[in-house]
Amino acid sequence: MEMTGSATCLNTFCLPSLIDLISAKAARTSVLSGRWRHLPAMLSRLVINVWDFLDAFNCNNAEIVRGNEAVVKVTKSILARRDLSRNTIQFLCMTFFLREDDPISIGHAVAYAMATQKVQIAEFTILTERDNIFCDDDDLVIYGRQFMLFFDACPNAFGGLTRLNLENLRFGESDIPNVLNTCKRLNHLRLFHCDSGSWTVLQVEHTQLSELAIVNCSFERVELNSLPKLTRIVFEGWISFEDPLSFGYVPLLDTVSLTNVSLSWHKMIKLSKFLRRTPSVRRLKLGFNSEKVCQKCFFSLALVTLLICSAHHVFVCSRFGFNQNV
């Protein structure tokens, strides 16, 4: 029977979204009627988030254990049911806690999917049980070791990732270079509240990375040595007596966002020097909730920025505590 125009439209535009919606709901509830059990094999977008299994108002350790176990179960179930001959996974997004062997189970399931079918975009967001405001040095070390055990156990999964979000980790000296070397497809990396110990320099080199966010990390200095595809960097919250960020080979860098609580003892950043090796920058966002910026400096900063970034976009954001005596 010939398909009508309306039926064709439904099949082309609505069915994929309907499949994703019903299958995601079924995954969360672990309920699939007989007629819908084939749906996981048709998924093109897989978003499995541990927060969908948790009670946001009662997120204790028992809840986290239950939620992570649910993520492991759902991940294995859905990926095992896929029809390997027909459906590319366009987007695979996993959010889970760094807890015991759960990440390794997830990593092995994802690695198998990557080995047997095409996964265009793959993202891991890895959470820690303690929030950053409650993490002390011992917690950072423990979480860092747990992450590296996970990483070492699942190199194939990490090798297929295109996006990676990490938090509350203390790395060893060679850990981050090893992660970047293994994650060859990576184009987005976000580090939140991470470091490599006291007063260490983070050197970043990667051939595919296009977006980098370093937020509230305790590196003395971040050196972007060679990032030929980097277009955007977000750098927020640093503690340094010197320029906290340096630019090497970043020919495509278009957007720079700098945000910090700049205290009186921090070094004043001179944009004319700071950005002298980034002529491609067209969008500059500055945010300083601080006692460091005075009204005179504010206008001078904006003027210098405009001069060195002629015809570019400059955004000076956040609250400024003007102090005429600085």
Stockholm file with secondary structure:
# STOCKHOLM 1.0

chainA/1-326         MEMTGSATCLNTFCLPSLIDLISAKAARTSVLSGRWRHLPAMLSRLVINVWDFLDAFNCNNAEIVRGNEAVVKVTKSILARRDLSRNTIQFLCMTFFLREDDPISIGHAVAYAMATQKVQIAEFTILTERDNIFCDDDDLVIYGRQFMLFFDACPNAFGGLTRLNLENLRFGESDIPNVLNTCKRLNHLRLFHCDSGSWTVLQVEHTQLSELAIVNCSFERVELNSLPKLTRIVFEGWISFEDPLSFGYVPLLDTVSLTNVSLSWHKMIKLSKFLRRTPSVRRLKLGFNSEKVCQKCFFSLALVTLLICSAHHVFVCSRFGFNQNV
#=GR chainA/1-326 SS CCCCHHHHHIIIIIHHHHHHHHHHHHHHHTCCCGGGTTGGGGCSEEEEEGGGGSCTTSCCHHHHHHHHHHHHHHHHHHHHTCCTTTCCEEEEEEEEECCTTHHHHHHHHHHHHHHHSCEEEEEEEEECSSCGGGCCHHHHHHHHHHHHHHHHHCHHHHHTCSEEEEESCBCCTTHHHHHHHHCTTCCEEEEESCBSSTTCEEEEECSSCCEEEEESCCCSEEEEEECTTCCEEEEECCCCSSCSEEEEECTTCCEEEEEECCCTTSCCCCHHHHTTTCTTCCEEEEEECSSSCCHHHHHHHHHHHHHHTTTCEEEEESCCCCCTTC
#=GC SS_cons         CCCCHHHHHIIIIIHHHHHHHHHHHHHHHTCCCGGGTTGGGGCSEEEEEGGGGSCTTSCCHHHHHHHHHHHHHHHHHHHHTCCTTTCCEEEEEEEEECCTTHHHHHHHHHHHHHHHSCEEEEEEEEECSSCGGGCCHHHHHHHHHHHHHHHHHCHHHHHTCSEEEEESCBCCTTHHHHHHHHCTTCCEEEEESCBSSTTCEEEEECSSCCEEEEESCCCSEEEEEECTTCCEEEEECCCCSSCSEEEEECTTCCEEEEEECCCTTSCCCCHHHHTTTCTTCCEEEEEECSSSCCHHHHHHHHHHHHHHTTTCEEEEESCCCCCTTC
//
